[in-house]
Amino acid sequence: MTDFFDRASELETEFREQALARHFEQWRQSGLSHCEDCGDPIPGARRAAIPSCTRCVLCQQLAEK
């Protein structure tokens, strides 16, 4: 009986890891709508030009210095 529960726990862990990986990959592909540093909205034109951007232009410039 223990083997059954161990296997169920393994499958649950595997399923959760796959779901998280899909979620973060989707997030990475689409980027954010708000800057991760200052919280201001990232303009749509910037998100369209750089889909994976996570910072507004100003914060990105500061990060690159």
mmCIF file of the N, C-alpha and C atoms, coordinates in Angstrom:
data_MODEL
# 
_entry.id   MODEL 
# 
loop_
_atom_site.group_PDB 
_atom_site.id 
_atom_site.type_symbol 
_atom_site.label_atom_id 
_atom_site.label_alt_id 
_atom_site.label_comp_id 
_atom_site.label_asym_id 
_atom_site.label_entity_id 
_atom_site.label_seq_id 
_atom_site.pdbx_PDB_ins_code 
_atom_site.Cartn_x 
_atom_site.Cartn_y 
_atom_site.Cartn_z 
_atom_site.occupancy 
_atom_site.B_iso_or_equiv 
_atom_site.pdbx_formal_charge 
_atom_site.auth_seq_id 
_atom_site.auth_comp_id 
_atom_site.auth_asym_id 
_atom_site.auth_atom_id 
_atom_site.pdbx_PDB_model_num 
ATOM 1   N N  . MET A 1 1  ? 0.816  -1.193 0.000   1.00 0.00 ? 1  MET A N  1 
ATOM 2   C CA . MET A 1 1  ? 0.000  0.000  0.000   1.00 0.00 ? 1  MET A CA 1 
ATOM 3   C C  . MET A 1 1  ? 0.860  1.258  0.000   1.00 0.00 ? 1  MET A C  1 
ATOM 4   N N  . THR A 1 2  ? 1.990  1.195  0.680   1.00 0.00 ? 2  THR A N  1 
ATOM 5   C CA . THR A 1 2  ? 2.883  2.341  0.746   1.00 0.00 ? 2  THR A CA 1 
ATOM 6   C C  . THR A 1 2  ? 3.406  2.698  -0.642  1.00 0.00 ? 2  THR A C  1 
ATOM 7   N N  . ASP A 1 3  ? 3.692  1.692  -1.465  1.00 0.00 ? 3  ASP A N  1 
ATOM 8   C CA . ASP A 1 3  ? 4.177  1.942  -2.821  1.00 0.00 ? 3  ASP A CA 1 
ATOM 9   C C  . ASP A 1 3  ? 3.170  2.767  -3.611  1.00 0.00 ? 3  ASP A C  1 
ATOM 10  N N  . PHE A 1 4  ? 1.894  2.473  -3.418  1.00 0.00 ? 4  PHE A N  1 
ATOM 11  C CA . PHE A 1 4  ? 0.842  3.200  -4.117  1.00 0.00 ? 4  PHE A CA 1 
ATOM 12  C C  . PHE A 1 4  ? 0.891  4.687  -3.749  1.00 0.00 ? 4  PHE A C  1 
ATOM 13  N N  . PHE A 1 5  ? 1.013  4.984  -2.467  1.00 0.00 ? 5  PHE A N  1 
ATOM 14  C CA . PHE A 1 5  ? 1.048  6.370  -2.011  1.00 0.00 ? 5  PHE A CA 1 
ATOM 15  C C  . PHE A 1 5  ? 2.349  7.066  -2.424  1.00 0.00 ? 5  PHE A C  1 
ATOM 16  N N  . ASP A 1 6  ? 3.444  6.331  -2.408  1.00 0.00 ? 6  ASP A N  1 
ATOM 17  C CA . ASP A 1 6  ? 4.712  6.902  -2.858  1.00 0.00 ? 6  ASP A CA 1 
ATOM 18  C C  . ASP A 1 6  ? 4.636  7.280  -4.331  1.00 0.00 ? 6  ASP A C  1 
ATOM 19  N N  . ARG A 1 7  ? 4.078  6.395  -5.118  1.00 0.00 ? 7  ARG A N  1 
ATOM 20  C CA . ARG A 1 7  ? 3.955  6.658  -6.562  1.00 0.00 ? 7  ARG A CA 1 
ATOM 21  C C  . ARG A 1 7  ? 3.010  7.832  -6.807  1.00 0.00 ? 7  ARG A C  1 
ATOM 22  N N  . ALA A 1 8  ? 1.920  7.895  -6.073  1.00 0.00 ? 8  ALA A N  1 
ATOM 23  C CA . ALA A 1 8  ? 0.977  9.008  -6.214  1.00 0.00 ? 8  ALA A CA 1 
ATOM 24  C C  . ALA A 1 8  ? 1.654  10.323 -5.854  1.00 0.00 ? 8  ALA A C  1 
ATOM 25  N N  . SER A 1 9  ? 2.462  10.312 -4.812  1.00 0.00 ? 9  SER A N  1 
ATOM 26  C CA . SER A 1 9  ? 3.189  11.516 -4.409  1.00 0.00 ? 9  SER A CA 1 
ATOM 27  C C  . SER A 1 9  ? 4.200  11.925 -5.481  1.00 0.00 ? 9  SER A C  1 
ATOM 28  N N  . GLU A 1 10 ? 4.889  10.963 -6.063  1.00 0.00 ? 10 GLU A N  1 
ATOM 29  C CA . GLU A 1 10 ? 5.844  11.247 -7.133  1.00 0.00 ? 10 GLU A CA 1 
ATOM 30  C C  . GLU A 1 10 ? 5.141  11.857 -8.343  1.00 0.00 ? 10 GLU A C  1 
ATOM 31  N N  . LEU A 1 11 ? 4.000  11.278 -8.712  1.00 0.00 ? 11 LEU A N  1 
ATOM 32  C CA . LEU A 1 11 ? 3.247  11.793 -9.854  1.00 0.00 ? 11 LEU A CA 1 
ATOM 33  C C  . LEU A 1 11 ? 2.735  13.206 -9.584  1.00 0.00 ? 11 LEU A C  1 
ATOM 34  N N  . GLU A 1 12 ? 2.284  13.447 -8.377  1.00 0.00 ? 12 GLU A N  1 
ATOM 35  C CA . GLU A 1 12 ? 1.804  14.779 -8.027  1.00 0.00 ? 12 GLU A CA 1 
ATOM 36  C C  . GLU A 1 12 ? 2.938  15.800 -8.117  1.00 0.00 ? 12 GLU A C  1 
ATOM 37  N N  . THR A 1 13 ? 4.109  15.444 -7.622  1.00 0.00 ? 13 THR A N  1 
ATOM 38  C CA . THR A 1 13 ? 5.269  16.328 -7.681  1.00 0.00 ? 13 THR A CA 1 
ATOM 39  C C  . THR A 1 13 ? 5.668  16.590 -9.127  1.00 0.00 ? 13 THR A C  1 
ATOM 40  N N  . GLU A 1 14 ? 5.689  15.551 -9.929  1.00 0.00 ? 14 GLU A N  1 
ATOM 41  C CA . GLU A 1 14 ? 6.041  15.693 -11.339 1.00 0.00 ? 14 GLU A CA 1 
ATOM 42  C C  . GLU A 1 14 ? 5.033  16.580 -12.059 1.00 0.00 ? 14 GLU A C  1 
ATOM 43  N N  . PHE A 1 15 ? 3.754  16.364 -11.811 1.00 0.00 ? 15 PHE A N  1 
ATOM 44  C CA . PHE A 1 15 ? 2.705  17.160 -12.437 1.00 0.00 ? 15 PHE A CA 1 
ATOM 45  C C  . PHE A 1 15 ? 2.838  18.632 -12.036 1.00 0.00 ? 15 PHE A C  1 
ATOM 46  N N  . ARG A 1 16 ? 3.080  18.889 -10.763 1.00 0.00 ? 16 ARG A N  1 
ATOM 47  C CA . ARG A 1 16 ? 3.226  20.261 -10.273 1.00 0.00 ? 16 ARG A CA 1 
ATOM 48  C C  . ARG A 1 16 ? 4.432  20.940 -10.923 1.00 0.00 ? 16 ARG A C  1 
ATOM 49  N N  . GLU A 1 17 ? 5.560  20.231 -11.020 1.00 0.00 ? 17 GLU A N  1 
ATOM 50  C CA . GLU A 1 17 ? 6.759  20.797 -11.631 1.00 0.00 ? 17 GLU A CA 1 
ATOM 51  C C  . GLU A 1 17 ? 6.531  21.113 -13.113 1.00 0.00 ? 17 GLU A C  1 
ATOM 52  N N  . GLN A 1 18 ? 5.831  20.244 -13.813 1.00 0.00 ? 18 GLN A N  1 
ATOM 53  C CA . GLN A 1 18 ? 5.533  20.491 -15.219 1.00 0.00 ? 18 GLN A CA 1 
ATOM 54  C C  . GLN A 1 18 ? 4.613  21.700 -15.376 1.00 0.00 ? 18 GLN A C  1 
ATOM 55  N N  . ALA A 1 19 ? 3.609  21.798 -14.512 1.00 0.00 ? 19 ALA A N  1 
ATOM 56  C CA . ALA A 1 19 ? 2.680  22.928 -14.575 1.00 0.00 ? 19 ALA A CA 1 
ATOM 57  C C  . ALA A 1 19 ? 3.407  24.240 -14.293 1.00 0.00 ? 19 ALA A C  1 
ATOM 58  N N  . LEU A 1 20 ? 4.282  24.239 -13.308 1.00 0.00 ? 20 LEU A N  1 
ATOM 59  C CA . LEU A 1 20 ? 5.051  25.446 -13.001 1.00 0.00 ? 20 LEU A CA 1 
ATOM 60  C C  . LEU A 1 20 ? 5.989  25.810 -14.150 1.00 0.00 ? 20 LEU A C  1 
ATOM 61  N N  . ALA A 1 21 ? 6.613  24.816 -14.736 1.00 0.00 ? 21 ALA A N  1 
ATOM 62  C CA . ALA A 1 21 ? 7.517  25.067 -15.863 1.00 0.00 ? 21 ALA A CA 1 
ATOM 63  C C  . ALA A 1 21 ? 6.751  25.681 -17.037 1.00 0.00 ? 21 ALA A C  1 
ATOM 64  N N  . ARG A 1 22 ? 5.556  25.155 -17.337 1.00 0.00 ? 22 ARG A N  1 
ATOM 65  C CA . ARG A 1 22 ? 4.734  25.716 -18.412 1.00 0.00 ? 22 ARG A CA 1 
ATOM 66  C C  . ARG A 1 22 ? 4.340  27.153 -18.084 1.00 0.00 ? 22 ARG A C  1 
ATOM 67  N N  . HIS A 1 23 ? 3.944  27.372 -16.844 1.00 0.00 ? 23 HIS A N  1 
ATOM 68  C CA . HIS A 1 23 ? 3.520  28.710 -16.425 1.00 0.00 ? 23 HIS A CA 1 
ATOM 69  C C  . HIS A 1 23 ? 4.663  29.712 -16.567 1.00 0.00 ? 23 HIS A C  1 
ATOM 70  N N  . PHE A 1 24 ? 5.848  29.376 -16.073 1.00 0.00 ? 24 PHE A N  1 
ATOM 71  C CA . PHE A 1 24 ? 6.967  30.306 -16.139 1.00 0.00 ? 24 PHE A CA 1 
ATOM 72  C C  . PHE A 1 24 ? 7.472  30.492 -17.561 1.00 0.00 ? 24 PHE A C  1 
ATOM 73  N N  . GLU A 1 25 ? 7.390  29.472 -18.378 1.00 0.00 ? 25 GLU A N  1 
ATOM 74  C CA . GLU A 1 25 ? 7.782  29.628 -19.779 1.00 0.00 ? 25 GLU A CA 1 
ATOM 75  C C  . GLU A 1 25 ? 6.812  30.571 -20.482 1.00 0.00 ? 25 GLU A C  1 
ATOM 76  N N  . GLN A 1 26 ? 5.531  30.403 -20.217 1.00 0.00 ? 26 GLN A N  1 
ATOM 77  C CA . GLN A 1 26 ? 4.528  31.288 -20.805 1.00 0.00 ? 26 GLN A CA 1 
ATOM 78  C C  . GLN A 1 26 ? 4.750  32.723 -20.318 1.00 0.00 ? 26 GLN A C  1 
ATOM 79  N N  . TRP A 1 27 ? 5.044  32.884 -19.027 1.00 0.00 ? 27 TRP A N  1 
ATOM 80  C CA . TRP A 1 27 ? 5.312  34.197 -18.462 1.00 0.00 ? 27 TRP A CA 1 
ATOM 81  C C  . TRP A 1 27 ? 6.558  34.809 -19.097 1.00 0.00 ? 27 TRP A C  1 
ATOM 82  N N  . ARG A 1 28 ? 7.595  34.002 -19.274 1.00 0.00 ? 28 ARG A N  1 
ATOM 83  C CA . ARG A 1 28 ? 8.832  34.490 -19.873 1.00 0.00 ? 28 ARG A CA 1 
ATOM 84  C C  . ARG A 1 28 ? 8.603  34.937 -21.311 1.00 0.00 ? 28 ARG A C  1 
ATOM 85  N N  . GLN A 1 29 ? 7.769  34.198 -22.033 1.00 0.00 ? 29 GLN A N  1 
ATOM 86  C CA . GLN A 1 29 ? 7.481  34.533 -23.425 1.00 0.00 ? 29 GLN A CA 1 
ATOM 87  C C  . GLN A 1 29 ? 6.672  35.826 -23.541 1.00 0.00 ? 29 GLN A C  1 
ATOM 88  N N  . SER A 1 30 ? 5.744  36.032 -22.631 1.00 0.00 ? 30 SER A N  1 
ATOM 89  C CA . SER A 1 30 ? 4.845  37.178 -22.750 1.00 0.00 ? 30 SER A CA 1 
ATOM 90  C C  . SER A 1 30 ? 5.332  38.405 -21.997 1.00 0.00 ? 30 SER A C  1 
ATOM 91  N N  . GLY A 1 31 ? 6.273  38.259 -21.089 1.00 0.00 ? 31 GLY A N  1 
ATOM 92  C CA . GLY A 1 31 ? 6.770  39.385 -20.318 1.00 0.00 ? 31 GLY A CA 1 
ATOM 93  C C  . GLY A 1 31 ? 5.750  39.844 -19.293 1.00 0.00 ? 31 GLY A C  1 
ATOM 94  N N  . LEU A 1 32 ? 5.960  41.045 -18.800 1.00 0.00 ? 32 LEU A N  1 
ATOM 95  C CA . LEU A 1 32 ? 5.094  41.589 -17.770 1.00 0.00 ? 32 LEU A CA 1 
ATOM 96  C C  . LEU A 1 32 ? 4.361  42.815 -18.292 1.00 0.00 ? 32 LEU A C  1 
ATOM 97  N N  . SER A 1 33 ? 3.263  43.158 -17.666 1.00 0.00 ? 33 SER A N  1 
ATOM 98  C CA . SER A 1 33 ? 2.556  44.375 -18.042 1.00 0.00 ? 33 SER A CA 1 
ATOM 99  C C  . SER A 1 33 ? 3.035  45.550 -17.208 1.00 0.00 ? 33 SER A C  1 
ATOM 100 N N  . HIS A 1 34 ? 3.699  45.264 -16.071 1.00 0.00 ? 34 HIS A N  1 
ATOM 101 C CA . HIS A 1 34 ? 4.235  46.306 -15.201 1.00 0.00 ? 34 HIS A CA 1 
ATOM 102 C C  . HIS A 1 34 ? 5.709  46.016 -14.914 1.00 0.00 ? 34 HIS A C  1 
ATOM 103 N N  . CYS A 1 35 ? 6.475  47.068 -14.769 1.00 0.00 ? 35 CYS A N  1 
ATOM 104 C CA . CYS A 1 35 ? 7.914  46.966 -14.517 1.00 0.00 ? 35 CYS A CA 1 
ATOM 105 C C  . CYS A 1 35 ? 8.168  46.235 -13.202 1.00 0.00 ? 35 CYS A C  1 
ATOM 106 N N  . GLU A 1 36 ? 9.100  45.297 -13.231 1.00 0.00 ? 36 GLU A N  1 
ATOM 107 C CA . GLU A 1 36 ? 9.413  44.539 -12.018 1.00 0.00 ? 36 GLU A CA 1 
ATOM 108 C C  . GLU A 1 36 ? 10.180 45.376 -11.008 1.00 0.00 ? 36 GLU A C  1 
ATOM 109 N N  . ASP A 1 37 ? 10.782 46.489 -11.433 1.00 0.00 ? 37 ASP A N  1 
ATOM 110 C CA . ASP A 1 37 ? 11.547 47.334 -10.515 1.00 0.00 ? 37 ASP A CA 1 
ATOM 111 C C  . ASP A 1 37 ? 10.702 48.445 -9.897  1.00 0.00 ? 37 ASP A C  1 
ATOM 112 N N  . CYS A 1 38 ? 10.045 49.246 -10.743 1.00 0.00 ? 38 CYS A N  1 
ATOM 113 C CA . CYS A 1 38 ? 9.315  50.407 -10.220 1.00 0.00 ? 38 CYS A CA 1 
ATOM 114 C C  . CYS A 1 38 ? 7.806  50.198 -10.141 1.00 0.00 ? 38 CYS A C  1 
ATOM 115 N N  . GLY A 1 39 ? 7.277  49.211 -10.860 1.00 0.00 ? 39 GLY A N  1 
ATOM 116 C CA . GLY A 1 39 ? 5.847  48.923 -10.812 1.00 0.00 ? 39 GLY A CA 1 
ATOM 117 C C  . GLY A 1 39 ? 5.009  49.728 -11.788 1.00 0.00 ? 39 GLY A C  1 
ATOM 118 N N  . ASP A 1 40 ? 5.626  50.643 -12.533 1.00 0.00 ? 40 ASP A N  1 
ATOM 119 C CA . ASP A 1 40 ? 4.884  51.413 -13.531 1.00 0.00 ? 40 ASP A CA 1 
ATOM 120 C C  . ASP A 1 40 ? 4.515  50.517 -14.714 1.00 0.00 ? 40 ASP A C  1 
ATOM 121 N N  . PRO A 1 41 ? 3.433  50.850 -15.424 1.00 0.00 ? 41 PRO A N  1 
ATOM 122 C CA . PRO A 1 41 ? 3.053  50.048 -16.603 1.00 0.00 ? 41 PRO A CA 1 
ATOM 123 C C  . PRO A 1 41 ? 4.133  50.120 -17.691 1.00 0.00 ? 41 PRO A C  1 
ATOM 124 N N  . ILE A 1 42 ? 4.358  49.001 -18.347 1.00 0.00 ? 42 ILE A N  1 
ATOM 125 C CA . ILE A 1 42 ? 5.283  48.962 -19.481 1.00 0.00 ? 42 ILE A CA 1 
ATOM 126 C C  . ILE A 1 42 ? 4.451  49.270 -20.718 1.00 0.00 ? 42 ILE A C  1 
ATOM 127 N N  . PRO A 1 43 ? 4.840  50.282 -21.495 1.00 0.00 ? 43 PRO A N  1 
ATOM 128 C CA . PRO A 1 43 ? 4.051  50.640 -22.678 1.00 0.00 ? 43 PRO A CA 1 
ATOM 129 C C  . PRO A 1 43 ? 3.862  49.454 -23.634 1.00 0.00 ? 43 PRO A C  1 
ATOM 130 N N  . GLY A 1 44 ? 2.706  49.397 -24.238 1.00 0.00 ? 44 GLY A N  1 
ATOM 131 C CA . GLY A 1 44 ? 2.382  48.312 -25.159 1.00 0.00 ? 44 GLY A CA 1 
ATOM 132 C C  . GLY A 1 44 ? 3.346  48.202 -26.317 1.00 0.00 ? 44 GLY A C  1 
ATOM 133 N N  . ALA A 1 45 ? 3.820  49.352 -26.812 1.00 0.00 ? 45 ALA A N  1 
ATOM 134 C CA . ALA A 1 45 ? 4.769  49.325 -27.929 1.00 0.00 ? 45 ALA A CA 1 
ATOM 135 C C  . ALA A 1 45 ? 6.064  48.628 -27.520 1.00 0.00 ? 45 ALA A C  1 
ATOM 136 N N  . ARG A 1 46 ? 6.505  48.876 -26.288 1.00 0.00 ? 46 ARG A N  1 
ATOM 137 C CA . ARG A 1 46 ? 7.729  48.212 -25.805 1.00 0.00 ? 46 ARG A CA 1 
ATOM 138 C C  . ARG A 1 46 ? 7.493  46.716 -25.665 1.00 0.00 ? 46 ARG A C  1 
ATOM 139 N N  . ARG A 1 47 ? 6.340  46.337 -25.107 1.00 0.00 ? 47 ARG A N  1 
ATOM 140 C CA . ARG A 1 47 ? 6.053  44.909 -24.954 1.00 0.00 ? 47 ARG A CA 1 
ATOM 141 C C  . ARG A 1 47 ? 5.907  44.221 -26.299 1.00 0.00 ? 47 ARG A C  1 
ATOM 142 N N  . ALA A 1 48 ? 5.385  44.952 -27.303 1.00 0.00 ? 48 ALA A N  1 
ATOM 143 C CA . ALA A 1 48 ? 5.262  44.372 -28.644 1.00 0.00 ? 48 ALA A CA 1 
ATOM 144 C C  . ALA A 1 48 ? 6.638  44.203 -29.292 1.00 0.00 ? 48 ALA A C  1 
ATOM 145 N N  . ALA A 1 49 ? 7.516  45.188 -29.072 1.00 0.00 ? 49 ALA A N  1 
ATOM 146 C CA . ALA A 1 49 ? 8.857  45.125 -29.668 1.00 0.00 ? 49 ALA A CA 1 
ATOM 147 C C  . ALA A 1 49 ? 9.742  44.104 -28.974 1.00 0.00 ? 49 ALA A C  1 
ATOM 148 N N  . ILE A 1 50 ? 9.599  44.005 -27.645 1.00 0.00 ? 50 ILE A N  1 
ATOM 149 C CA . ILE A 1 50 ? 10.415 43.077 -26.856 1.00 0.00 ? 50 ILE A CA 1 
ATOM 150 C C  . ILE A 1 50 ? 9.459  42.290 -25.954 1.00 0.00 ? 50 ILE A C  1 
ATOM 151 N N  . PRO A 1 51 ? 8.881  41.199 -26.465 1.00 0.00 ? 51 PRO A N  1 
ATOM 152 C CA . PRO A 1 51 ? 7.842  40.475 -25.722 1.00 0.00 ? 51 PRO A CA 1 
ATOM 153 C C  . PRO A 1 51 ? 8.265  39.976 -24.343 1.00 0.00 ? 51 PRO A C  1 
ATOM 154 N N  . SER A 1 52 ? 9.531  39.708 -24.132 1.00 0.00 ? 52 SER A N  1 
ATOM 155 C CA . SER A 1 52 ? 9.958  39.155 -22.842 1.00 0.00 ? 52 SER A CA 1 
ATOM 156 C C  . SER A 1 52 ? 10.466 40.226 -21.882 1.00 0.00 ? 52 SER A C  1 
ATOM 157 N N  . CYS A 1 53 ? 10.244 41.500 -22.202 1.00 0.00 ? 53 CYS A N  1 
ATOM 158 C CA . CYS A 1 53 ? 10.763 42.563 -21.328 1.00 0.00 ? 53 CYS A CA 1 
ATOM 159 C C  . CYS A 1 53 ? 10.070 42.519 -19.967 1.00 0.00 ? 53 CYS A C  1 
ATOM 160 N N  . THR A 1 54 ? 10.826 42.869 -18.951 1.00 0.00 ? 54 THR A N  1 
ATOM 161 C CA . THR A 1 54 ? 10.290 42.868 -17.591 1.00 0.00 ? 54 THR A CA 1 
ATOM 162 C C  . THR A 1 54 ? 10.460 44.219 -16.913 1.00 0.00 ? 54 THR A C  1 
ATOM 163 N N  . ARG A 1 55 ? 11.092 45.166 -17.611 1.00 0.00 ? 55 ARG A N  1 
ATOM 164 C CA . ARG A 1 55 ? 11.324 46.496 -17.049 1.00 0.00 ? 55 ARG A CA 1 
ATOM 165 C C  . ARG A 1 55 ? 10.877 47.565 -18.038 1.00 0.00 ? 55 ARG A C  1 
ATOM 166 N N  . CYS A 1 56 ? 10.511 48.732 -17.492 1.00 0.00 ? 56 CYS A N  1 
ATOM 167 C CA . CYS A 1 56 ? 10.244 49.884 -18.345 1.00 0.00 ? 56 CYS A CA 1 
ATOM 168 C C  . CYS A 1 56 ? 11.582 50.380 -18.900 1.00 0.00 ? 56 CYS A C  1 
ATOM 169 N N  . VAL A 1 57 ? 11.533 51.290 -19.859 1.00 0.00 ? 57 VAL A N  1 
ATOM 170 C CA . VAL A 1 57 ? 12.753 51.761 -20.514 1.00 0.00 ? 57 VAL A CA 1 
ATOM 171 C C  . VAL A 1 57 ? 13.712 52.381 -19.497 1.00 0.00 ? 57 VAL A C  1 
ATOM 172 N N  . LEU A 1 58 ? 13.211 53.241 -18.633 1.00 0.00 ? 58 LEU A N  1 
ATOM 173 C CA . LEU A 1 58 ? 14.078 53.921 -17.673 1.00 0.00 ? 58 LEU A CA 1 
ATOM 174 C C  . LEU A 1 58 ? 14.784 52.918 -16.751 1.00 0.00 ? 58 LEU A C  1 
ATOM 175 N N  . CYS A 1 59 ? 14.023 51.996 -16.179 1.00 0.00 ? 59 CYS A N  1 
ATOM 176 C CA . CYS A 1 59 ? 14.632 51.000 -15.283 1.00 0.00 ? 59 CYS A CA 1 
ATOM 177 C C  . CYS A 1 59 ? 15.602 50.097 -16.019 1.00 0.00 ? 59 CYS A C  1 
ATOM 178 N N  . GLN A 1 60 ? 15.309 49.777 -17.285 1.00 0.00 ? 60 GLN A N  1 
ATOM 179 C CA . GLN A 1 60 ? 16.234 48.960 -18.067 1.00 0.00 ? 60 GLN A CA 1 
ATOM 180 C C  . GLN A 1 60 ? 17.533 49.716 -18.301 1.00 0.00 ? 60 GLN A C  1 
ATOM 181 N N  . GLN A 1 61 ? 17.432 51.012 -18.601 1.00 0.00 ? 61 GLN A N  1 
ATOM 182 C CA . GLN A 1 61 ? 18.631 51.810 -18.790 1.00 0.00 ? 61 GLN A CA 1 
ATOM 183 C C  . GLN A 1 61 ? 19.465 51.851 -17.512 1.00 0.00 ? 61 GLN A C  1 
ATOM 184 N N  . LEU A 1 62 ? 18.808 52.012 -16.375 1.00 0.00 ? 62 LEU A N  1 
ATOM 185 C CA . LEU A 1 62 ? 19.516 52.021 -15.102 1.00 0.00 ? 62 LEU A CA 1 
ATOM 186 C C  . LEU A 1 62 ? 20.166 50.672 -14.805 1.00 0.00 ? 62 LEU A C  1 
ATOM 187 N N  . ALA A 1 63 ? 19.502 49.590 -15.155 1.00 0.00 ? 63 ALA A N  1 
ATOM 188 C CA . ALA A 1 63 ? 20.033 48.255 -14.916 1.00 0.00 ? 63 ALA A CA 1 
ATOM 189 C C  . ALA A 1 63 ? 21.250 47.973 -15.783 1.00 0.00 ? 63 ALA A C  1 
ATOM 190 N N  . GLU A 1 64 ? 21.304 48.578 -16.948 1.00 0.00 ? 64 GLU A N  1 
ATOM 191 C CA . GLU A 1 64 ? 22.416 48.333 -17.866 1.00 0.00 ? 64 GLU A CA 1 
ATOM 192 C C  . GLU A 1 64 ? 23.648 49.150 -17.535 1.00 0.00 ? 64 GLU A C  1 
ATOM 193 N N  . LYS A 1 65 ? 23.527 50.142 -16.678 1.00 0.00 ? 65 LYS A N  1 
ATOM 194 C CA . LYS A 1 65 ? 24.683 50.980 -16.324 1.00 0.00 ? 65 LYS A CA 1 
ATOM 195 C C  . LYS A 1 65 ? 25.611 50.281 -15.386 1.00 0.00 ? 65 LYS A C  1 
# 
